[in-house]
Amino acid sequence: MTTYMQSLRTKTIHQARIKLSKHRDLGEQSSLNIFQVADLMDRIHNASKKAEENNSVFFSIGMN
């Protein structure tokens, strides 16, 4: 179950990066509004932040 959830998160982040890349290429012709772009950016930022927290927790447990 854990690997499935990790795979799902990775897929979601990958899709968000692709959408942002397309938005960047299209510029003003993009169909995304500013709120959708902000949501995609938040997903990417929060996912990397969450990954760092998970790694630090495991590191802390290993040190004890």
HUURRA-V977152 format. One record per helix or strand of 2 or more residues. SS is the DSSP state (A for helix, B for strand). FROM is the first residue (numbers start at 1). TO is the last residue. If there is no record, write none. Layout:
# HUURRA-V977152
{{SS & FROM & TO} {SS & FROM & TO}}
This chain:
# HUURRA-V977152
{{A & 2 & 29} {A & 34 & 63}}
